[in-house]
Amino acid sequence: MSAALAMGRALGIEPMAVAELLPVIEAEMIRKTNEKIEEGRPNG
């Protein structure tokens, strides 16, 4: 969380906004990561 807040601060985003958006961003990152993992798996 501190890294996300630091990145938000560097971008000029209020900490409360970062805290509100973080769960949505994390969920999308996990979705995309899982997609990439599935793409790399052999079929069968």
mmCIF entry with sequence, helices, sheets and N, C-alpha, C, O atoms, coordinates in Angstrom:
data_MODEL
# 
_entry.id   MODEL 
# 
_entity.id                         1 
_entity.type                       polymer 
_entity.pdbx_number_of_molecules   1 
# 
_entity_poly.entity_id                      1 
_entity_poly.type                           'polypeptide(L)' 
_entity_poly.nstd_linkage                   no 
_entity_poly.nstd_monomer                   no 
_entity_poly.pdbx_seq_one_letter_code       MSAALAMGRALGIEPMAVAELLPVIEAEMIRKTNEKIEEGRPNG 
_entity_poly.pdbx_seq_one_letter_code_can   MSAALAMGRALGIEPMAVAELLPVIEAEMIRKTNEKIEEGRPNG 
_entity_poly.pdbx_strand_id                 A 
# 
loop_
_entity_poly_seq.entity_id 
_entity_poly_seq.num 
_entity_poly_seq.mon_id 
_entity_poly_seq.hetero 
1 1  MET n 
1 2  SER n 
1 3  ALA n 
1 4  ALA n 
1 5  LEU n 
1 6  ALA n 
1 7  MET n 
1 8  GLY n 
1 9  ARG n 
1 10 ALA n 
1 11 LEU n 
1 12 GLY n 
1 13 ILE n 
1 14 GLU n 
1 15 PRO n 
1 16 MET n 
1 17 ALA n 
1 18 VAL n 
1 19 ALA n 
1 20 GLU n 
1 21 LEU n 
1 22 LEU n 
1 23 PRO n 
1 24 VAL n 
1 25 ILE n 
1 26 GLU n 
1 27 ALA n 
1 28 GLU n 
1 29 MET n 
1 30 ILE n 
1 31 ARG n 
1 32 LYS n 
1 33 THR n 
1 34 ASN n 
1 35 GLU n 
1 36 LYS n 
1 37 ILE n 
1 38 GLU n 
1 39 GLU n 
1 40 GLY n 
1 41 ARG n 
1 42 PRO n 
1 43 ASN n 
1 44 GLY n 
# 
_struct_asym.id          A 
_struct_asym.entity_id   1 
# 
loop_
_struct_conf.conf_type_id 
_struct_conf.id 
_struct_conf.pdbx_PDB_helix_id 
_struct_conf.beg_label_comp_id 
_struct_conf.beg_label_asym_id 
_struct_conf.beg_label_seq_id 
_struct_conf.pdbx_beg_PDB_ins_code 
_struct_conf.end_label_comp_id 
_struct_conf.end_label_asym_id 
_struct_conf.end_label_seq_id 
_struct_conf.pdbx_end_PDB_ins_code 
_struct_conf.beg_auth_comp_id 
_struct_conf.beg_auth_asym_id 
_struct_conf.beg_auth_seq_id 
_struct_conf.end_auth_comp_id 
_struct_conf.end_auth_asym_id 
_struct_conf.end_auth_seq_id 
_struct_conf.pdbx_PDB_helix_class 
_struct_conf.details 
_struct_conf.pdbx_PDB_helix_length 
HELX_P HELX_P1 AA1 SER A 2  ? ALA A 10 ? SER A 2  ALA A 10 1 ? 9  
HELX_P HELX_P2 AA2 PRO A 15 ? GLY A 40 ? PRO A 15 GLY A 40 1 ? 26 
# 
_struct_conf_type.id          HELX_P 
_struct_conf_type.criteria    ? 
_struct_conf_type.reference   ? 
# 
loop_
_atom_site.group_PDB 
_atom_site.id 
_atom_site.type_symbol 
_atom_site.label_atom_id 
_atom_site.label_alt_id 
_atom_site.label_comp_id 
_atom_site.label_asym_id 
_atom_site.label_entity_id 
_atom_site.label_seq_id 
_atom_site.pdbx_PDB_ins_code 
_atom_site.Cartn_x 
_atom_site.Cartn_y 
_atom_site.Cartn_z 
_atom_site.occupancy 
_atom_site.B_iso_or_equiv 
_atom_site.pdbx_formal_charge 
_atom_site.auth_seq_id 
_atom_site.auth_comp_id 
_atom_site.auth_asym_id 
_atom_site.auth_atom_id 
_atom_site.pdbx_PDB_model_num 
ATOM 1   N N  . MET A 1 1  ? 0.830   -1.189  0.000   1.00 0.00 ? 1  MET A N  1 
ATOM 2   C CA . MET A 1 1  ? 0.000   0.000   0.000   1.00 0.00 ? 1  MET A CA 1 
ATOM 3   C C  . MET A 1 1  ? 0.869   1.244   0.000   1.00 0.00 ? 1  MET A C  1 
ATOM 4   O O  . MET A 1 1  ? 0.537   2.232   -0.656  1.00 0.00 ? 1  MET A O  1 
ATOM 5   N N  . SER A 1 2  ? 1.968   1.210   0.721   1.00 0.00 ? 2  SER A N  1 
ATOM 6   C CA . SER A 1 2  ? 2.815   2.401   0.765   1.00 0.00 ? 2  SER A CA 1 
ATOM 7   C C  . SER A 1 2  ? 3.423   2.705   -0.597  1.00 0.00 ? 2  SER A C  1 
ATOM 8   O O  . SER A 1 2  ? 3.607   3.869   -0.952  1.00 0.00 ? 2  SER A O  1 
ATOM 9   N N  . ALA A 1 3  ? 3.734   1.663   -1.359  1.00 0.00 ? 3  ALA A N  1 
ATOM 10  C CA . ALA A 1 3  ? 4.281   1.885   -2.699  1.00 0.00 ? 3  ALA A CA 1 
ATOM 11  C C  . ALA A 1 3  ? 3.229   2.526   -3.606  1.00 0.00 ? 3  ALA A C  1 
ATOM 12  O O  . ALA A 1 3  ? 3.537   3.419   -4.395  1.00 0.00 ? 3  ALA A O  1 
ATOM 13  N N  . ALA A 1 4  ? 1.991   2.063   -3.482  1.00 0.00 ? 4  ALA A N  1 
ATOM 14  C CA . ALA A 1 4  ? 0.912   2.638   -4.291  1.00 0.00 ? 4  ALA A CA 1 
ATOM 15  C C  . ALA A 1 4  ? 0.677   4.092   -3.911  1.00 0.00 ? 4  ALA A C  1 
ATOM 16  O O  . ALA A 1 4  ? 0.467   4.937   -4.781  1.00 0.00 ? 4  ALA A O  1 
ATOM 17  N N  . LEU A 1 5  ? 0.712   4.385   -2.627  1.00 0.00 ? 5  LEU A N  1 
ATOM 18  C CA . LEU A 1 5  ? 0.540   5.766   -2.188  1.00 0.00 ? 5  LEU A CA 1 
ATOM 19  C C  . LEU A 1 5  ? 1.691   6.647   -2.667  1.00 0.00 ? 5  LEU A C  1 
ATOM 20  O O  . LEU A 1 5  ? 1.479   7.791   -3.069  1.00 0.00 ? 5  LEU A O  1 
ATOM 21  N N  . ALA A 1 6  ? 2.904   6.113   -2.623  1.00 0.00 ? 6  ALA A N  1 
ATOM 22  C CA . ALA A 1 6  ? 4.063   6.879   -3.089  1.00 0.00 ? 6  ALA A CA 1 
ATOM 23  C C  . ALA A 1 6  ? 3.965   7.146   -4.593  1.00 0.00 ? 6  ALA A C  1 
ATOM 24  O O  . ALA A 1 6  ? 4.286   8.242   -5.053  1.00 0.00 ? 6  ALA A O  1 
ATOM 25  N N  . MET A 1 7  ? 3.528   6.155   -5.346  1.00 0.00 ? 7  MET A N  1 
ATOM 26  C CA . MET A 1 7  ? 3.383   6.341   -6.787  1.00 0.00 ? 7  MET A CA 1 
ATOM 27  C C  . MET A 1 7  ? 2.288   7.365   -7.073  1.00 0.00 ? 7  MET A C  1 
ATOM 28  O O  . MET A 1 7  ? 2.444   8.227   -7.938  1.00 0.00 ? 7  MET A O  1 
ATOM 29  N N  . GLY A 1 8  ? 1.189   7.264   -6.345  1.00 0.00 ? 8  GLY A N  1 
ATOM 30  C CA . GLY A 1 8  ? 0.116   8.239   -6.513  1.00 0.00 ? 8  GLY A CA 1 
ATOM 31  C C  . GLY A 1 8  ? 0.575   9.645   -6.177  1.00 0.00 ? 8  GLY A C  1 
ATOM 32  O O  . GLY A 1 8  ? 0.245   10.605  -6.873  1.00 0.00 ? 8  GLY A O  1 
ATOM 33  N N  . ARG A 1 9  ? 1.338   9.754   -5.103  1.00 0.00 ? 9  ARG A N  1 
ATOM 34  C CA . ARG A 1 9  ? 1.869   11.071  -4.703  1.00 0.00 ? 9  ARG A CA 1 
ATOM 35  C C  . ARG A 1 9  ? 2.761   11.630  -5.803  1.00 0.00 ? 9  ARG A C  1 
ATOM 36  O O  . ARG A 1 9  ? 2.691   12.819  -6.114  1.00 0.00 ? 9  ARG A O  1 
ATOM 37  N N  . ALA A 1 10 ? 3.603   10.778  -6.396  1.00 0.00 ? 10 ALA A N  1 
ATOM 38  C CA . ALA A 1 10 ? 4.494   11.228  -7.474  1.00 0.00 ? 10 ALA A CA 1 
ATOM 39  C C  . ALA A 1 10 ? 3.701   11.697  -8.690  1.00 0.00 ? 10 ALA A C  1 
ATOM 40  O O  . ALA A 1 10 ? 4.147   12.572  -9.431  1.00 0.00 ? 10 ALA A O  1 
ATOM 41  N N  . LEU A 1 11 ? 2.520   11.108  -8.890  1.00 0.00 ? 11 LEU A N  1 
ATOM 42  C CA . LEU A 1 11 ? 1.676   11.494  -10.009 1.00 0.00 ? 11 LEU A CA 1 
ATOM 43  C C  . LEU A 1 11 ? 0.732   12.637  -9.667  1.00 0.00 ? 11 LEU A C  1 
ATOM 44  O O  . LEU A 1 11 ? -0.016  13.114  -10.520 1.00 0.00 ? 11 LEU A O  1 
ATOM 45  N N  . GLY A 1 12 ? 0.772   13.069  -8.415  1.00 0.00 ? 12 GLY A N  1 
ATOM 46  C CA . GLY A 1 12 ? -0.078  14.177  -8.000  1.00 0.00 ? 12 GLY A CA 1 
ATOM 47  C C  . GLY A 1 12 ? -1.504  13.768  -7.666  1.00 0.00 ? 12 GLY A C  1 
ATOM 48  O O  . GLY A 1 12 ? -2.417  14.591  -7.715  1.00 0.00 ? 12 GLY A O  1 
ATOM 49  N N  . ILE A 1 13 ? -1.698  12.494  -7.326  1.00 0.00 ? 13 ILE A N  1 
ATOM 50  C CA . ILE A 1 13 ? -3.032  11.990  -6.993  1.00 0.00 ? 13 ILE A CA 1 
ATOM 51  C C  . ILE A 1 13 ? -3.177  11.969  -5.474  1.00 0.00 ? 13 ILE A C  1 
ATOM 52  O O  . ILE A 1 13 ? -2.278  11.531  -4.757  1.00 0.00 ? 13 ILE A O  1 
ATOM 53  N N  . GLU A 1 14 ? -4.314  12.446  -5.001  1.00 0.00 ? 14 GLU A N  1 
ATOM 54  C CA . GLU A 1 14 ? -4.589  12.477  -3.563  1.00 0.00 ? 14 GLU A CA 1 
ATOM 55  C C  . GLU A 1 14 ? -4.560  11.067  -2.981  1.00 0.00 ? 14 GLU A C  1 
ATOM 56  O O  . GLU A 1 14 ? -5.049  10.132  -3.615  1.00 0.00 ? 14 GLU A O  1 
ATOM 57  N N  . PRO A 1 15 ? -3.991  10.898  -1.778  1.00 0.00 ? 15 PRO A N  1 
ATOM 58  C CA . PRO A 1 15 ? -3.927  9.570   -1.150  1.00 0.00 ? 15 PRO A CA 1 
ATOM 59  C C  . PRO A 1 15 ? -5.291  8.904   -0.983  1.00 0.00 ? 15 PRO A C  1 
ATOM 60  O O  . PRO A 1 15 ? -5.400  7.688   -1.140  1.00 0.00 ? 15 PRO A O  1 
ATOM 61  N N  . MET A 1 16 ? -6.322  9.668   -0.671  1.00 0.00 ? 16 MET A N  1 
ATOM 62  C CA . MET A 1 16 ? -7.653  9.077   -0.513  1.00 0.00 ? 16 MET A CA 1 
ATOM 63  C C  . MET A 1 16 ? -8.169  8.518   -1.841  1.00 0.00 ? 16 MET A C  1 
ATOM 64  O O  . MET A 1 16 ? -8.851  7.494   -1.860  1.00 0.00 ? 16 MET A O  1 
ATOM 65  N N  . ALA A 1 17 ? -7.846  9.183   -2.941  1.00 0.00 ? 17 ALA A N  1 
ATOM 66  C CA . ALA A 1 17 ? -8.259  8.696   -4.256  1.00 0.00 ? 17 ALA A CA 1 
ATOM 67  C C  . ALA A 1 17 ? -7.519  7.400   -4.583  1.00 0.00 ? 17 ALA A C  1 
ATOM 68  O O  . ALA A 1 17 ? -8.111  6.460   -5.114  1.00 0.00 ? 17 ALA A O  1 
ATOM 69  N N  . VAL A 1 18 ? -6.240  7.352   -4.269  1.00 0.00 ? 18 VAL A N  1 
ATOM 70  C CA . VAL A 1 18 ? -5.453  6.138   -4.503  1.00 0.00 ? 18 VAL A CA 1 
ATOM 71  C C  . VAL A 1 18 ? -6.044  4.984   -3.694  1.00 0.00 ? 18 VAL A C  1 
ATOM 72  O O  . VAL A 1 18 ? -6.211  3.880   -4.212  1.00 0.00 ? 18 VAL A O  1 
ATOM 73  N N  . ALA A 1 19 ? -6.357  5.241   -2.428  1.00 0.00 ? 19 ALA A N  1 
ATOM 74  C CA . ALA A 1 19 ? -6.924  4.207   -1.567  1.00 0.00 ? 19 ALA A CA 1 
ATOM 75  C C  . ALA A 1 19 ? -8.264  3.714   -2.109  1.00 0.00 ? 19 ALA A C  1 
ATOM 76  O O  . ALA A 1 19 ? -8.567  2.525   -2.006  1.00 0.00 ? 19 ALA A O  1 
ATOM 77  N N  . GLU A 1 20 ? -9.061  4.595   -2.678  1.00 0.00 ? 20 GLU A N  1 
ATOM 78  C CA . GLU A 1 20 ? -10.359 4.205   -3.235  1.00 0.00 ? 20 GLU A CA 1 
ATOM 79  C C  . GLU A 1 20 ? -10.195 3.388   -4.518  1.00 0.00 ? 20 GLU A C  1 
ATOM 80  O O  . GLU A 1 20 ? -10.948 2.443   -4.754  1.00 0.00 ? 20 GLU A O  1 
ATOM 81  N N  . LEU A 1 21 ? -9.218  3.750   -5.341  1.00 0.00 ? 21 LEU A N  1 
ATOM 82  C CA . LEU A 1 21 ? -9.054  3.107   -6.642  1.00 0.00 ? 21 LEU A CA 1 
ATOM 83  C C  . LEU A 1 21 ? -8.233  1.823   -6.595  1.00 0.00 ? 21 LEU A C  1 
ATOM 84  O O  . LEU A 1 21 ? -8.336  0.991   -7.497  1.00 0.00 ? 21 LEU A O  1 
ATOM 85  N N  . LEU A 1 22 ? -7.426  1.655   -5.564  1.00 0.00 ? 22 LEU A N  1 
ATOM 86  C CA . LEU A 1 22 ? -6.504  0.530   -5.504  1.00 0.00 ? 22 LEU A CA 1 
ATOM 87  C C  . LEU A 1 22 ? -7.179  -0.838  -5.647  1.00 0.00 ? 22 LEU A C  1 
ATOM 88  O O  . LEU A 1 22 ? -6.676  -1.663  -6.410  1.00 0.00 ? 22 LEU A O  1 
ATOM 89  N N  . PRO A 1 23 ? -8.277  -1.124  -4.963  1.00 0.00 ? 23 PRO A N  1 
ATOM 90  C CA . PRO A 1 23 ? -8.894  -2.452  -5.140  1.00 0.00 ? 23 PRO A CA 1 
ATOM 91  C C  . PRO A 1 23 ? -9.318  -2.734  -6.576  1.00 0.00 ? 23 PRO A C  1 
ATOM 92  O O  . PRO A 1 23 ? -9.190  -3.865  -7.044  1.00 0.00 ? 23 PRO A O  1 
ATOM 93  N N  . VAL A 1 24 ? -9.815  -1.731  -7.276  1.00 0.00 ? 24 VAL A N  1 
ATOM 94  C CA . VAL A 1 24 ? -10.227 -1.905  -8.669  1.00 0.00 ? 24 VAL A CA 1 
ATOM 95  C C  . VAL A 1 24 ? -9.008  -2.179  -9.545  1.00 0.00 ? 24 VAL A C  1 
ATOM 96  O O  . VAL A 1 24 ? -9.038  -3.059  -10.406 1.00 0.00 ? 24 VAL A O  1 
ATOM 97  N N  . ILE A 1 25 ? -7.949  -1.432  -9.323  1.00 0.00 ? 25 ILE A N  1 
ATOM 98  C CA . ILE A 1 25 ? -6.722  -1.598  -10.101 1.00 0.00 ? 25 ILE A CA 1 
ATOM 99  C C  . ILE A 1 25 ? -6.111  -2.970  -9.844  1.00 0.00 ? 25 ILE A C  1 
ATOM 100 O O  . ILE A 1 25 ? -5.684  -3.643  -10.782 1.00 0.00 ? 25 ILE A O  1 
ATOM 101 N N  . GLU A 1 26 ? -6.064  -3.390  -8.582  1.00 0.00 ? 26 GLU A N  1 
ATOM 102 C CA . GLU A 1 26 ? -5.508  -4.702  -8.238  1.00 0.00 ? 26 GLU A CA 1 
ATOM 103 C C  . GLU A 1 26 ? -6.304  -5.830  -8.887  1.00 0.00 ? 26 GLU A C  1 
ATOM 104 O O  . GLU A 1 26 ? -5.720  -6.787  -9.395  1.00 0.00 ? 26 GLU A O  1 
ATOM 105 N N  . ALA A 1 27 ? -7.622  -5.727  -8.873  1.00 0.00 ? 27 ALA A N  1 
ATOM 106 C CA . ALA A 1 27 ? -8.449  -6.772  -9.473  1.00 0.00 ? 27 ALA A CA 1 
ATOM 107 C C  . ALA A 1 27 ? -8.180  -6.900  -10.972 1.00 0.00 ? 27 ALA A C  1 
ATOM 108 O O  . ALA A 1 27 ? -8.112  -8.010  -11.499 1.00 0.00 ? 27 ALA A O  1 
ATOM 109 N N  . GLU A 1 28 ? -8.029  -5.782  -11.648 1.00 0.00 ? 28 GLU A N  1 
ATOM 110 C CA . GLU A 1 28 ? -7.745  -5.816  -13.086 1.00 0.00 ? 28 GLU A CA 1 
ATOM 111 C C  . GLU A 1 28 ? -6.348  -6.377  -13.357 1.00 0.00 ? 28 GLU A C  1 
ATOM 112 O O  . GLU A 1 28 ? -6.155  -7.124  -14.316 1.00 0.00 ? 28 GLU A O  1 
ATOM 113 N N  . MET A 1 29 ? -5.379  -6.022  -12.520 1.00 0.00 ? 29 MET A N  1 
ATOM 114 C CA . MET A 1 29 ? -4.025  -6.556  -12.688 1.00 0.00 ? 29 MET A CA 1 
ATOM 115 C C  . MET A 1 29 ? -4.032  -8.080  -12.538 1.00 0.00 ? 29 MET A C  1 
ATOM 116 O O  . MET A 1 29 ? -3.360  -8.777  -13.298 1.00 0.00 ? 29 MET A O  1 
ATOM 117 N N  . ILE A 1 30 ? -4.777  -8.595  -11.579 1.00 0.00 ? 30 ILE A N  1 
ATOM 118 C CA . ILE A 1 30 ? -4.852  -10.040 -11.376 1.00 0.00 ? 30 ILE A CA 1 
ATOM 119 C C  . ILE A 1 30 ? -5.543  -10.713 -12.553 1.00 0.00 ? 30 ILE A C  1 
ATOM 120 O O  . ILE A 1 30 ? -5.110  -11.772 -13.009 1.00 0.00 ? 30 ILE A O  1 
ATOM 121 N N  . ARG A 1 31 ? -6.624  -10.099 -13.051 1.00 0.00 ? 31 ARG A N  1 
ATOM 122 C CA . ARG A 1 31 ? -7.323  -10.650 -14.210 1.00 0.00 ? 31 ARG A CA 1 
ATOM 123 C C  . ARG A 1 31 ? -6.377  -10.777 -15.406 1.00 0.00 ? 31 ARG A C  1 
ATOM 124 O O  . ARG A 1 31 ? -6.322  -11.820 -16.057 1.00 0.00 ? 31 ARG A O  1 
ATOM 125 N N  . LYS A 1 32 ? -5.641  -9.712  -15.683 1.00 0.00 ? 32 LYS A N  1 
ATOM 126 C CA . LYS A 1 32 ? -4.718  -9.712  -16.825 1.00 0.00 ? 32 LYS A CA 1 
ATOM 127 C C  . LYS A 1 32 ? -3.576  -10.695 -16.616 1.00 0.00 ? 32 LYS A C  1 
ATOM 128 O O  . LYS A 1 32 ? -3.155  -11.367 -17.557 1.00 0.00 ? 32 LYS A O  1 
ATOM 129 N N  . THR A 1 33 ? -3.074  -10.784 -15.398 1.00 0.00 ? 33 THR A N  1 
ATOM 130 C CA . THR A 1 33 ? -2.000  -11.737 -15.100 1.00 0.00 ? 33 THR A CA 1 
ATOM 131 C C  . THR A 1 33 ? -2.477  -13.161 -15.335 1.00 0.00 ? 33 THR A C  1 
ATOM 132 O O  . THR A 1 33 ? -1.764  -13.966 -15.934 1.00 0.00 ? 33 THR A O  1 
ATOM 133 N N  . ASN A 1 34 ? -3.682  -13.476 -14.865 1.00 0.00 ? 34 ASN A N  1 
ATOM 134 C CA . ASN A 1 34 ? -4.240  -14.812 -15.085 1.00 0.00 ? 34 ASN A CA 1 
ATOM 135 C C  . ASN A 1 34 ? -4.429  -15.108 -16.563 1.00 0.00 ? 34 ASN A C  1 
ATOM 136 O O  . ASN A 1 34 ? -4.198  -16.235 -17.000 1.00 0.00 ? 34 ASN A O  1 
ATOM 137 N N  . GLU A 1 35 ? -4.848  -14.108 -17.343 1.00 0.00 ? 35 GLU A N  1 
ATOM 138 C CA . GLU A 1 35 ? -4.983  -14.294 -18.788 1.00 0.00 ? 35 GLU A CA 1 
ATOM 139 C C  . GLU A 1 35 ? -3.642  -14.660 -19.410 1.00 0.00 ? 35 GLU A C  1 
ATOM 140 O O  . GLU A 1 35 ? -3.561  -15.576 -20.228 1.00 0.00 ? 35 GLU A O  1 
ATOM 141 N N  . LYS A 1 36 ? -2.595  -13.946 -19.023 1.00 0.00 ? 36 LYS A N  1 
ATOM 142 C CA . LYS A 1 36 ? -1.263  -14.219 -19.579 1.00 0.00 ? 36 LYS A CA 1 
ATOM 143 C C  . LYS A 1 36 ? -0.769  -15.595 -19.182 1.00 0.00 ? 36 LYS A C  1 
ATOM 144 O O  . LYS A 1 36 ? -0.133  -16.281 -19.982 1.00 0.00 ? 36 LYS A O  1 
ATOM 145 N N  . ILE A 1 37 ? -1.051  -16.004 -17.961 1.00 0.00 ? 37 ILE A N  1 
ATOM 146 C CA . ILE A 1 37 ? -0.652  -17.340 -17.510 1.00 0.00 ? 37 ILE A CA 1 
ATOM 147 C C  . ILE A 1 37 ? -1.355  -18.388 -18.352 1.00 0.00 ? 37 ILE A C  1 
ATOM 148 O O  . ILE A 1 37 ? -0.725  -19.341 -18.810 1.00 0.00 ? 37 ILE A O  1 
ATOM 149 N N  . GLU A 1 38 ? -2.656  -18.221 -18.563 1.00 0.00 ? 38 GLU A N  1 
ATOM 150 C CA . GLU A 1 38 ? -3.419  -19.175 -19.365 1.00 0.00 ? 38 GLU A CA 1 
ATOM 151 C C  . GLU A 1 38 ? -2.919  -19.210 -20.801 1.00 0.00 ? 38 GLU A C  1 
ATOM 152 O O  . GLU A 1 38 ? -2.880  -20.284 -21.401 1.00 0.00 ? 38 GLU A O  1 
ATOM 153 N N  . GLU A 1 39 ? -2.539  -18.083 -21.369 1.00 0.00 ? 39 GLU A N  1 
ATOM 154 C CA . GLU A 1 39 ? -2.021  -18.038 -22.734 1.00 0.00 ? 39 GLU A CA 1 
ATOM 155 C C  . GLU A 1 39 ? -0.729  -18.840 -22.849 1.00 0.00 ? 39 GLU A C  1 
ATOM 156 O O  . GLU A 1 39 ? -0.460  -19.434 -23.894 1.00 0.00 ? 39 GLU A O  1 
ATOM 157 N N  . GLY A 1 40 ? 0.062   -18.861 -21.800 1.00 0.00 ? 40 GLY A N  1 
ATOM 158 C CA . GLY A 1 40 ? 1.349   -19.549 -21.835 1.00 0.00 ? 40 GLY A CA 1 
ATOM 159 C C  . GLY A 1 40 ? 1.282   -21.040 -21.561 1.00 0.00 ? 40 GLY A C  1 
ATOM 160 O O  . GLY A 1 40 ? 2.277   -21.744 -21.730 1.00 0.00 ? 40 GLY A O  1 
ATOM 161 N N  . ARG A 1 41 ? 0.128   -21.529 -21.142 1.00 0.00 ? 41 ARG A N  1 
ATOM 162 C CA . ARG A 1 41 ? -0.014  -22.947 -20.840 1.00 0.00 ? 41 ARG A CA 1 
ATOM 163 C C  . ARG A 1 41 ? -0.280  -23.743 -22.110 1.00 0.00 ? 41 ARG A C  1 
ATOM 164 O O  . ARG A 1 41 ? -1.041  -23.311 -22.976 1.00 0.00 ? 41 ARG A O  1 
ATOM 165 N N  . PRO A 1 42 ? 0.348   -24.905 -22.213 1.00 0.00 ? 42 PRO A N  1 
ATOM 166 C CA . PRO A 1 42 ? 0.041   -25.757 -23.366 1.00 0.00 ? 42 PRO A CA 1 
ATOM 167 C C  . PRO A 1 42 ? -1.354  -26.364 -23.224 1.00 0.00 ? 42 PRO A C  1 
ATOM 168 O O  . PRO A 1 42 ? -1.804  -26.657 -22.117 1.00 0.00 ? 42 PRO A O  1 
ATOM 169 N N  . ASN A 1 43 ? -2.022  -26.545 -24.341 1.00 0.00 ? 43 ASN A N  1 
ATOM 170 C CA . ASN A 1 43 ? -3.366  -27.158 -24.303 1.00 0.00 ? 43 ASN A CA 1 
ATOM 171 C C  . ASN A 1 43 ? -3.231  -28.653 -24.038 1.00 0.00 ? 43 ASN A C  1 
ATOM 172 O O  . ASN A 1 43 ? -2.377  -29.330 -24.609 1.00 0.00 ? 43 ASN A O  1 
ATOM 173 N N  . GLY A 1 44 ? -4.104  -29.154 -23.149 1.00 0.00 ? 44 GLY A N  1 
ATOM 174 C CA . GLY A 1 44 ? -4.099  -30.600 -22.896 1.00 0.00 ? 44 GLY A CA 1 
ATOM 175 C C  . GLY A 1 44 ? -3.623  -30.940 -21.619 1.00 0.00 ? 44 GLY A C  1 
ATOM 176 O O  . GLY A 1 44 ? -3.565  -32.121 -21.276 1.00 0.00 ? 44 GLY A O  1 
# 
